[in-house]
């Protein structure tokens, strides 16, 4: 086998590993997410409270893993869906919520925004 063939095999191994990482992340997200598709949620973000309805559940990835996998980083879940207007109708605007930057308090999801110090400390 020449170098080009070895390179292609190595590339394929990386693609296969990335697909397996994504499969496992999706599985973990669906298993650990306390919310369900169709569920109504109350979210407080930057001091503003709003309602939304979950229409998808997917993985949340720690920012340290944006380029490459990092052993030991947390695996989380994320949900998204349309916001609900005050009249109860679905808005054209959507929301996103993830377990790495939100916590449930008194039945409401509070989005926590990390400080710049927290961001640099995690790198």
LUMPA-237013 format. One record per residue: residue number from 1; y, x, z of N, C-alpha, C in turn. Coordinates in steps of 0.2 Angstrom, whole numbers, plus 5000, padded with zeros to 4 digits. Layout:
+-----+------+------+------+------+------+------+------+------+------+
:  nr :  n_v :  n_u :  n_w : ca_v : ca_u : ca_w :  c_v :  c_u :  c_w :
+-----+------+------+------+------+------+------+------+------+------+
: NUM :    Y :    X :    Z :    Y :    X :    Z :    Y :    X :    Z :
...
+-----+------+------+------+------+------+------+------+------+------+
% end
This chain:
+-----+------+------+------+------+------+------+------+------+------+
:  nr :  n_v :  n_u :  n_w : ca_v : ca_u : ca_w :  c_v :  c_u :  c_w :
+-----+------+------+------+------+------+------+------+------+------+
:   1 : 4994 : 5004 : 5000 : 5000 : 5000 : 5000 : 5006 : 5004 : 5000 :
:   2 : 5011 : 5003 : 4996 : 5017 : 5007 : 4995 : 5022 : 5005 : 5000 :
:   3 : 5028 : 5008 : 5001 : 5033 : 5007 : 5005 : 5036 : 5000 : 5004 :
:   4 : 5037 : 4998 : 4998 : 5040 : 4991 : 4996 : 5035 : 4986 : 4999 :
:   5 : 5029 : 4986 : 4998 : 5024 : 4981 : 5000 : 5024 : 4981 : 5008 :
:   6 : 5025 : 4987 : 5011 : 5025 : 4987 : 5018 : 5031 : 4983 : 5021 :
:   7 : 5037 : 4985 : 5017 : 5043 : 4982 : 5019 : 5043 : 4974 : 5018 :
:   8 : 5040 : 4972 : 5013 : 5039 : 4964 : 5012 : 5035 : 4961 : 5018 :
:   9 : 5029 : 4965 : 5020 : 5025 : 4962 : 5025 : 5029 : 4962 : 5032 :
:  10 : 5033 : 4967 : 5033 : 5037 : 4967 : 5039 : 5042 : 4962 : 5039 :
:  11 : 5045 : 4960 : 5033 : 5050 : 4955 : 5033 : 5046 : 4948 : 5034 :
:  12 : 5040 : 4947 : 5031 : 5037 : 4941 : 5032 : 5035 : 4940 : 5039 :
:  13 : 5033 : 4946 : 5043 : 5031 : 4945 : 5050 : 5037 : 4943 : 5054 :
:  14 : 5043 : 4945 : 5052 : 5049 : 4943 : 5056 : 5051 : 4936 : 5054 :
:  15 : 5050 : 4934 : 5048 : 5051 : 4927 : 5047 : 5046 : 4922 : 5050 :
:  16 : 5040 : 4924 : 5051 : 5035 : 4920 : 5054 : 5036 : 4920 : 5062 :
:  17 : 5038 : 4926 : 5064 : 5040 : 4926 : 5072 : 5046 : 4921 : 5073 :
:  18 : 5051 : 4921 : 5069 : 5057 : 4917 : 5069 : 5055 : 4910 : 5069 :
:  19 : 5051 : 4908 : 5065 : 5048 : 4901 : 5064 : 5045 : 4899 : 5071 :
:  20 : 5041 : 4903 : 5073 : 5037 : 4902 : 5080 : 5042 : 4901 : 5085 :
:  21 : 5047 : 4906 : 5086 : 5052 : 4905 : 5091 : 5056 : 4898 : 5090 :
:  22 : 5057 : 4896 : 5084 : 5061 : 4889 : 5084 : 5056 : 4884 : 5086 :
:  23 : 5050 : 4884 : 5084 : 5045 : 4879 : 5086 : 5044 : 4878 : 5093 :
:  24 : 5044 : 4884 : 5097 : 5043 : 4884 : 5104 : 5050 : 4882 : 5107 :
:  25 : 5055 : 4884 : 5105 : 5062 : 4881 : 5108 : 5062 : 4874 : 5107 :
:  26 : 5060 : 4871 : 5101 : 5061 : 4864 : 5100 : 5056 : 4860 : 5105 :
:  27 : 5050 : 4863 : 5106 : 5045 : 4860 : 5110 : 5048 : 4860 : 5117 :
:  28 : 5050 : 4866 : 5120 : 5053 : 4866 : 5126 : 5059 : 4861 : 5127 :
:  29 : 5063 : 4861 : 5122 : 5069 : 4857 : 5123 : 5067 : 4849 : 5124 :
:  30 : 5062 : 4847 : 5120 : 5060 : 4840 : 5120 : 5056 : 4839 : 5127 :
:  31 : 5052 : 4844 : 5129 : 5049 : 4843 : 5135 : 5053 : 4843 : 5142 :
:  32 : 5059 : 4847 : 5141 : 5063 : 4847 : 5147 : 5069 : 4843 : 5148 :
:  33 : 5071 : 4840 : 5142 : 5077 : 4836 : 5142 : 5076 : 4830 : 5146 :
:  34 : 5080 : 4828 : 5150 : 5080 : 4822 : 5154 : 5082 : 4816 : 5151 :
:  35 : 5085 : 4817 : 5145 : 5088 : 4811 : 5141 : 5083 : 4810 : 5135 :
:  36 : 5084 : 4804 : 5133 : 5080 : 4801 : 5127 : 5085 : 4799 : 5122 :
:  37 : 5082 : 4799 : 5116 : 5086 : 4796 : 5110 : 5087 : 4789 : 5111 :
:  38 : 5093 : 4787 : 5110 : 5095 : 4780 : 5111 : 5098 : 4779 : 5118 :
:  39 : 5098 : 4784 : 5122 : 5101 : 4783 : 5129 : 5108 : 4784 : 5129 :
:  40 : 5112 : 4780 : 5133 : 5119 : 4780 : 5134 : 5120 : 4785 : 5139 :
:  41 : 5125 : 4789 : 5138 : 5127 : 4794 : 5143 : 5135 : 4794 : 5144 :
:  42 : 5137 : 4796 : 5150 : 5144 : 4797 : 5152 : 5145 : 4804 : 5153 :
:  43 : 5150 : 4807 : 5149 : 5152 : 4814 : 5149 : 5159 : 4815 : 5151 :
:  44 : 5160 : 4820 : 5155 : 5167 : 4822 : 5157 : 5168 : 4829 : 5154 :
:  45 : 5172 : 4830 : 5150 : 5174 : 4836 : 5147 : 5181 : 4838 : 5147 :
:  46 : 5183 : 4843 : 5150 : 5190 : 4845 : 5150 : 5194 : 4839 : 5153 :
:  47 : 5191 : 4836 : 5158 : 5195 : 4831 : 5162 : 5195 : 4824 : 5159 :
:  48 : 5192 : 4824 : 5153 : 5192 : 4817 : 5149 : 5185 : 4814 : 5150 :
:  49 : 5184 : 4808 : 5152 : 5178 : 4805 : 5152 : 5177 : 4800 : 5146 :
:  50 : 5171 : 4800 : 5143 : 5169 : 4796 : 5138 : 5162 : 4795 : 5138 :
:  51 : 5160 : 4790 : 5134 : 5153 : 4787 : 5133 : 5150 : 4790 : 5126 :
:  52 : 5144 : 4790 : 5126 : 5140 : 4792 : 5120 : 5133 : 4790 : 5120 :
:  53 : 5130 : 4790 : 5114 : 5123 : 4788 : 5114 : 5119 : 4794 : 5110 :
:  54 : 5114 : 4796 : 5114 : 5110 : 4801 : 5111 : 5106 : 4799 : 5105 :
:  55 : 5107 : 4803 : 5099 : 5103 : 4802 : 5093 : 5099 : 4808 : 5091 :
:  56 : 5100 : 4814 : 5095 : 5095 : 4819 : 5093 : 5095 : 4824 : 5099 :
:  57 : 5089 : 4827 : 5100 : 5088 : 4832 : 5105 : 5085 : 4838 : 5101 :
:  58 : 5088 : 4844 : 5103 : 5087 : 4850 : 5100 : 5087 : 4856 : 5105 :
:  59 : 5085 : 4862 : 5103 : 5086 : 4868 : 5108 : 5093 : 4870 : 5109 :
:  60 : 5094 : 4872 : 5115 : 5101 : 4876 : 5116 : 5099 : 4883 : 5117 :
:  61 : 5103 : 4888 : 5114 : 5101 : 4895 : 5114 : 5107 : 4898 : 5118 :
:  62 : 5105 : 4903 : 5123 : 5110 : 4907 : 5126 : 5114 : 4911 : 5121 :
:  63 : 5120 : 4912 : 5122 : 5124 : 4915 : 5117 : 5122 : 4923 : 5116 :
:  64 : 5118 : 4926 : 5121 : 5116 : 4932 : 5119 : 5111 : 4932 : 5114 :
:  65 : 5108 : 4927 : 5112 : 5103 : 4926 : 5107 : 5105 : 4924 : 5100 :
:  66 : 5112 : 4924 : 5099 : 5114 : 4922 : 5093 : 5112 : 4926 : 5087 :
:  67 : 5111 : 4932 : 5088 : 5109 : 4937 : 5083 : 5102 : 4938 : 5083 :
:  68 : 5099 : 4940 : 5089 : 5092 : 4942 : 5089 : 5090 : 4939 : 5096 :
:  69 : 5083 : 4938 : 5096 : 5080 : 4936 : 5103 : 5081 : 4941 : 5108 :
:  70 : 5082 : 4939 : 5114 : 5083 : 4943 : 5120 : 5078 : 4940 : 5125 :
:  71 : 5073 : 4945 : 5128 : 5068 : 4943 : 5132 : 5072 : 4941 : 5139 :
:  72 : 5069 : 4935 : 5142 : 5072 : 4933 : 5148 : 5078 : 4929 : 5148 :
:  73 : 5081 : 4927 : 5143 : 5086 : 4923 : 5142 : 5084 : 4915 : 5143 :
:  74 : 5088 : 4911 : 5146 : 5086 : 4904 : 5148 : 5085 : 4900 : 5141 :
:  75 : 5081 : 4896 : 5141 : 5079 : 4891 : 5136 : 5082 : 4884 : 5138 :
:  76 : 5086 : 4881 : 5134 : 5088 : 4875 : 5136 : 5088 : 4869 : 5131 :
:  77 : 5090 : 4864 : 5133 : 5090 : 4858 : 5128 : 5097 : 4856 : 5126 :
:  78 : 5098 : 4853 : 5121 : 5105 : 4850 : 5119 : 5104 : 4843 : 5116 :
:  79 : 5109 : 4839 : 5117 : 5109 : 4832 : 5114 : 5115 : 4831 : 5110 :
:  80 : 5115 : 4827 : 5105 : 5121 : 4825 : 5102 : 5120 : 4818 : 5099 :
:  81 : 5126 : 4815 : 5097 : 5126 : 4808 : 5095 : 5133 : 4806 : 5094 :
:  82 : 5134 : 4800 : 5092 : 5141 : 4797 : 5092 : 5144 : 4795 : 5099 :
:  83 : 5151 : 4796 : 5099 : 5154 : 4794 : 5105 : 5155 : 4786 : 5104 :
:  84 : 5156 : 4783 : 5110 : 5156 : 4775 : 5110 : 5164 : 4774 : 5111 :
:  85 : 5167 : 4770 : 5107 : 5174 : 4768 : 5108 : 5174 : 4763 : 5114 :
:  86 : 5180 : 4762 : 5116 : 5182 : 4757 : 5122 : 5179 : 4750 : 5121 :
:  87 : 5179 : 4748 : 5114 : 5177 : 4742 : 5113 : 5169 : 4741 : 5112 :
:  88 : 5166 : 4747 : 5113 : 5159 : 4747 : 5113 : 5156 : 4749 : 5107 :
:  89 : 5160 : 4749 : 5101 : 5157 : 4751 : 5095 : 5156 : 4759 : 5094 :
:  90 : 5152 : 4761 : 5090 : 5151 : 4768 : 5089 : 5157 : 4771 : 5085 :
:  91 : 5159 : 4777 : 5088 : 5165 : 4780 : 5085 : 5162 : 4785 : 5079 :
:  92 : 5167 : 4787 : 5074 : 5165 : 4791 : 5069 : 5165 : 4798 : 5072 :
:  93 : 5167 : 4799 : 5078 : 5167 : 4806 : 5081 : 5161 : 4807 : 5085 :
:  94 : 5158 : 4813 : 5086 : 5152 : 4814 : 5089 : 5153 : 4818 : 5096 :
:  95 : 5148 : 4819 : 5100 : 5148 : 4823 : 5105 : 5142 : 4828 : 5105 :
:  96 : 5143 : 4833 : 5109 : 5137 : 4838 : 5110 : 5137 : 4840 : 5117 :
:  97 : 5131 : 4840 : 5120 : 5130 : 4842 : 5127 : 5124 : 4846 : 5128 :
:  98 : 5124 : 4852 : 5131 : 5118 : 4856 : 5132 : 5117 : 4858 : 5139 :
:  99 : 5111 : 4859 : 5141 : 5109 : 4861 : 5148 : 5112 : 4867 : 5151 :
: 100 : 5114 : 4872 : 5146 : 5116 : 4878 : 5148 : 5123 : 4878 : 5151 :
: 101 : 5127 : 4872 : 5149 : 5134 : 4872 : 5150 : 5136 : 4865 : 5153 :
: 102 : 5131 : 4861 : 5156 : 5133 : 4855 : 5159 : 5128 : 4853 : 5165 :
: 103 : 5131 : 4849 : 5169 : 5127 : 4847 : 5175 : 5128 : 4840 : 5177 :
: 104 : 5123 : 4837 : 5179 : 5123 : 4830 : 5181 : 5126 : 4829 : 5188 :
: 105 : 5131 : 4825 : 5189 : 5134 : 4823 : 5195 : 5136 : 4816 : 5196 :
: 106 : 5133 : 4813 : 5200 : 5134 : 4805 : 5201 : 5133 : 4801 : 5195 :
: 107 : 5128 : 4803 : 5191 : 5126 : 4799 : 5185 : 5131 : 4801 : 5179 :
: 108 : 5135 : 4806 : 5179 : 5139 : 4808 : 5174 : 5138 : 4816 : 5172 :
: 109 : 5138 : 4817 : 5166 : 5137 : 4824 : 5164 : 5144 : 4828 : 5164 :
: 110 : 5144 : 4833 : 5168 : 5150 : 4837 : 5168 : 5149 : 4843 : 5164 :
: 111 : 5153 : 4844 : 5159 : 5153 : 4850 : 5154 : 5157 : 4855 : 5158 :
: 112 : 5153 : 4861 : 5159 : 5156 : 4867 : 5162 : 5158 : 4872 : 5157 :
: 113 : 5164 : 4874 : 5157 : 5166 : 4879 : 5152 : 5166 : 4886 : 5156 :
: 114 : 5162 : 4890 : 5153 : 5162 : 4897 : 5157 : 5169 : 4900 : 5156 :
: 115 : 5171 : 4904 : 5161 : 5177 : 4908 : 5161 : 5176 : 4914 : 5156 :
: 116 : 5181 : 4917 : 5154 : 5181 : 4923 : 5150 : 5177 : 4929 : 5154 :
: 117 : 5178 : 4929 : 5161 : 5174 : 4934 : 5165 : 5167 : 4933 : 5165 :
: 118 : 5165 : 4926 : 5165 : 5158 : 4924 : 5165 : 5155 : 4926 : 5158 :
: 119 : 5159 : 4925 : 5153 : 5156 : 4927 : 5146 : 5155 : 4934 : 5145 :
: 120 : 5160 : 4938 : 5147 : 5159 : 4946 : 5147 : 5153 : 4948 : 5151 :
: 121 : 5153 : 4945 : 5157 : 5148 : 4947 : 5162 : 5141 : 4946 : 5159 :
: 122 : 5140 : 4941 : 5155 : 5133 : 4939 : 5152 : 5131 : 4943 : 5146 :
: 123 : 5136 : 4947 : 5144 : 5134 : 4951 : 5138 : 5131 : 4958 : 5140 :
+-----+------+------+------+------+------+------+------+------+------+
% end
